[in-house]
Amino acid sequence: MKYHSVPLLVIGLAISTLELTKQSEITLSSGNRFLAEYNPFTFFEVYAEVRPDPPAISNQQSSTNNGVEQKKAITEFQRISVMKDGKIMSDFDPEAKSQTCQPASKQMKNYKDQPNSFTKEKIISQDFVITVPKDKQALFSDQLLYIKAQSSSKLVRPNVGPSSIQLTKDQVTQEQRFDVSYSCDQLLQKQKQYYDTLLVTISSGTDQISFDFIVVCDANQLRGFDINFLVLFGIAVLVLVIVIKTPPLQMLGQMTQEEQEQTDLKLSSAIFFFCSASIMLFILYYFLDSVRGIFEILILVSCTGCASIILEELMFQIFKPRSSDFLKREVKLPCLGDASNASIIGTLIGMILSGAWYFTHNWLLNNLLAVMLALTFLKTIRLTTLMPGMLLLGLLFFYDIFWVFLSPYFTTGGKSVMVVVATGLDIPIKIVMPHLTSSYPTTACSLLGLGDILIPGIFVCFMARFGSEVAKSNAYFYSAIISYSIALLCCGVSLWVFKAAQPALLYIVPALYIAVLSTGYARGEIHKLKEGLPKIETAQLNIERDRYEGIDIEDNKKSRGDFEMTSVSRRN
């Protein structure tokens, strides 16, 4: 492991430098884009105005006596900038690029049924405000603006009122308004499409500028059943099966007993993991923009290291080299010491994969790196007794519920901390999958966090090893993996029924508790579960690996004898 760290840190620093250079170039080019020629749209600004719900107004009015200040606060809070300094904001930019699972940020206007409304048509109406900033009022000259709108579906023609606005120097301090209305019923009757994109164009003489936004006519239909969540759950189960059915990592056989014990999950480790995860989630929610770059580089380095470990293991499994073969041959690297050719090749390929993901953010590369992270974690961290695993699952059960369901009551805007962080961080700590059967705005994807694979995975792997080494039965493995699969399916059904993000551990933890404890009780082995697994020596790990690889154990002991004797002497 030690020869991985230095080149990974170097590549991380190099990438961060390139990113800073790239951001500087973008800033300079965008800042000078509109200075080359006269732009009439630099003299006024456009805002989208979101009207507050009546109950919210009445509640706030009852809590204050100053109606003027309260009205001003509501107006400022609910105005979204569309155009400023002659530039369209990113959320309204028609030229914003989208790719699979990387949608361009777009503002959406949802239709909401009014309880006292008798209209037969679902009409979505969005108000816009045009203002002239104080610092530009002296330079302002009269302008006649023409406004038109069109939809991407071509089925419905939006209405704009008024279609023209006269901006005069005498009325420069007054706000001008226009609204864009859209009839959803025409869209829903003609075609089963539940959203549309509206392009609004403002013209001044021969110059024009455009912005767009999405209207959602039926949000519930956009969250219908999609088989992509079955693919996500299949990947999660497959990762656990691969971990259990493949040999231990080669690097574990090179560790001393003390080093191996550091990878065991203890009660203190479970409590520390719970506390550190909560603190990290809190920091990411409030300081996401500030720490995003640092966090991406750290994850990039981790992905590179994990990819190199898994790729090295894969090469040994495919080619099964002897100690004298090319892959096991060691070379001396400056400042890093000895490293095998397999580890060097694995590190280089890992760097290429991580670098390709960093510059493209391709969803397939994201999933590949996330799976390698999960495999390395589950093959390195070991649970040897029942209680630390049950404690960790129980703590994260409440962790998931609080940060998904209860955190909106304590945050500004009523947003779920878990959902904001999971969707705001575009790094390989989640498995993502495009929608396969449902129509969604932009190119949003479903996701399953690695935490919903790793934490239950530690417990499932423990049950598989316990059944193999202690109970001499596959009953524990089958009960654990089946209950995990059923819990994931229940989570998917709840997601479809309630149309809202679901904490997967809410279903996984009770399912694993019931399955494992009922199996242990039925077999009369609860006391053995509490005692856990016997300690595995380094030599035993090597023998276990040989059994997987089909190598003659007696013949192979000679090549490993020196290292095993060294490990035994350290333990003694």
Secondary structure, DSSP 8 states (H G I E B T S, - for coil): -HHHHHHHHHHHHHHHHHHHHHHHHHHHHHHSTTTSS--GGGG-EEEEE----HHHHHHHHHT-S-HHHHHHHHHHHTEEEEEETTEE-GGG-TT---BTTB-----EEE----TT---SS-EEEEEEEEE--GGGTTT---EEEEEEEEETTSSS--EEESSEEEE-GGGTTS-EEEEEEEEHHHHHHHSS--EEEEEEEEEETTEEEEEEEEEES-HHHHT---THHHHHHHHHHHHHHHHHHS---GGGGGS-HHHHHTTB--HHHHHHHHHHHHHHHHHHHHSHHHHHHHHHHHHHHHHHHHHHHHHHHHHHHHH---TTSTTT-EEEETTTEEEEHHHHHHHHHHHHHHHHHHHH--HHHHHHHHHHHHHHHHHHSB--SHHHHHHHHHHHHHHHHIIIIIGGGTSTTS--HHHHHHHH--SSSEEEEE-SSS--STT-EEEEETHHHHHHHHHHHHHHHHIIIII-SSHHHHHHHHHHHHHHHHHHHHHHHH-S---THHHHHHHHHHHHHHHHHHHT-HHHHHH------HHHHHHHHHHHHT--HHHHHHHHHHHHHHHHHHH-
